[in-house]
Amino acid sequence: MRTDILLQGAVIGLSIAAPVGPIALLCIRRSLADGSLFGLASGLGAATADAFYGAVAGFGLTFLSEALLGNKTWLRILGGLYLCYLGTRIFLAKAKERAVDVAPTGLIGAYASTILLTLTNPVTILAFLAVFASLGITPGGDPGSAGSLVAGVFLGSATWWLVLALGVGTLRTRIPPAVLIWVNRLAGAVIAGFGVFAIYTL
């Protein structure tokens, strides 16, 4: 494994994860409502999906990339509808309700839901292809370089989600129920807005 490319991948993974978007809002909301583990599980789901797309691009799995990009409209519609669903449930949640936006399987549900949300944006493959080109890595070429970059992306992204979940989780017991209700409403409205925007801009 190439250490230099691993570190470059970590920087890329961190830069992909850090911007505030629907996944970050889900991570924050779940950390506040259910604890840091739920927030971390949500973030790791996104990191796993990013690593998957990086692997598709890096190892030259053209049959997968063509299939995903060929169905990107439907995937985006599904992702947008799911964001609207999650946003609505969070908006209507009471402060005492726990894990209203995750599946009954708890941590596994939190992890799986963000994998699915992240996978509904297959154009991420194109971003990874550009990154590989800038680093001089040919898709389907050197598996060691591709593997190092993908591993770095996951580690960088996972590090960000760990810091975010732990940081927000420390505030959990300090936020009164009345404030948490408004947090639910704000987060729910913004997440649903991301869903509407994703569908509207098709």
N, C-alpha and C positions, 0 to 999 in steps of 0.2 A: 504494500500500500504506500502510495506517495504522500509524504507528510505535507509537502508544499501545496499540493492540490487539495488535500484534506482540509487544510486551513482556509484555502480560498473558498472551498465549498461551504465551510462553516460561516464565513462572512456572508456569502450569498444567501444561505438559509436564514441567517439572522435578519438580513435586509428584507427578505420575502415575508417573514413572520411579523416584523415589528409594526408596519403600518396598521392603523386602526381600520378595521372592517368588520363584517358580520361575525367572523370567527372570533376575533378579539373581544367583541361585545359579549358573545356567548360565554367565552372563557371567564370574563370579568363577572358576569351575572351569576354563573354557576359557582364561582369561587365565593361570592358573597352569600348566595342562598344555601349552598350545600357543602362548602369547604374547599380547601385548596386542591384536594385529590380530584374532585370533579372538574375543576378548572384545568388542572394539568392533563387529565385524561382527554378533555376536549382539545387542548392544544396539541397533544401527541397524535391525535387523529389527523389533524391538519398536516403535521410534520410527516406522517406516514404517507399521506396522499401526495405531498410534494415530492418525497423521495421516490415514490412509484413513478410519477411523471418524469422525474429526472432519469430513472432507470430506463424507461421506454425510449427517451431521447438518446441517452448515452450509449446504450447497447444496440441501438439501431433496430429496434423492434417495430419495423415499419407497418406490419400488418395491424398491430395494435394502435399505433398513432393514426393511421389512416381511418380505422374504424371509429376511433374516438372523435377525431376532427370531423369526420363525415356526419356524425350525429350530434355535433356541438349545439345546434339549435334546440333540439329536443332535450338535451341534457341541461341546457341553460334554463329552459322553461320549467323543467322539473325542480331544478335548484331554486329558481325564483319562487315557485309555489310553496316549496318547503320552507323557505325563509319567511314567507307571508304567514304560513301556519305557525311556525315557531314564534314569530313576533307577536301574533295575536294572542297566543297562549300566555306568553310572558307578560304582555300588557294587562291581561285580565287576572293575572295571578295575585293572590293575597300574600302578605308578608310571611304568614305562617306556613304557606304551601312550599314544600320542598321538591326539587327535581321535577317541576311541572313540564319542563321542556326536554326531558330526556326519557328514554325508554325505560320500562319497568326493570330492565336488567341493570340499572344503576350505572356503575363506572363503565361497563362494557357498552351500554347504550350511549353514554356521553362520548366515548371514543369513536364508536361506529358512526354516530350522527355527523360528526365533523369530517370524517373520512368521506362520507357520501356527499356532503356539501362541497368539499374541496374538489372532489372528482367531477362535479358538474361543470367545471371550468377547464375543459381539455386544451384550451389555447395556451395553458401553462407549458405544454410541450414545446411550443414555438419559442417561448422565452428561454427554456433550457437549451434548445438547439442553438440559439444565439450565444448563450453563455459558453457552451462547448466550443463553438467556433472561435470566440474571443480568446479562449485558453489554448487553442490549437489542438483540441481533442476531436478526432473524427468519429462520428457516431458509428458504432459497430466495429471500431478499430481496437485500440489498446484497452482490454477489459480492466486492467489494473488502474489506469487513469480514470476511466469512467466510474468504476466502483469507489475509488477514493473521493471523487467529487460528490457522488450520491450520498455516501456515508457522511461527508462533511456537511452537506445540505441538511440532512436529518439532525445531526448533532447541534448545528447552529440554531436551527428552528426549535428543537427541543429545549435548548438552553434558555431561549427567550420565553417560551411558555412556562418553564419552571419558575423563572424569576417573576413573571407576571402573576402566576397563580399563587405563589407563596406571598408575594407582596400584597395582593388584594385580599387574600385569605386572612391576613393578620387584622384586617379592618372589620372582619365579619361580626365579631361580638360587640363592636363599638357603634354599630349603626342601628338606631332604633327602628322598630317596625314601620312607623309612619314614613320614615325616609326611604326604607327599602321598597315600599309601595311605589313611591315616585321613581325610584331607580328602575323598578320593573316596567313602569309605564314609558319612561324615556327609552330604555334599552329595547323594549318591545316595538315601539313606534319606529325607531331607527332601523332595527333588523327587518321589520316588514317593509320599510321604505327601500332597503337594499333589494328586497325581492321584487317589488314593483318596478324599480329601476332596471333590474336585470332583464325583466320581460319586456318592458317598454322600449329598451334600446336594441332589441333584436333587429 
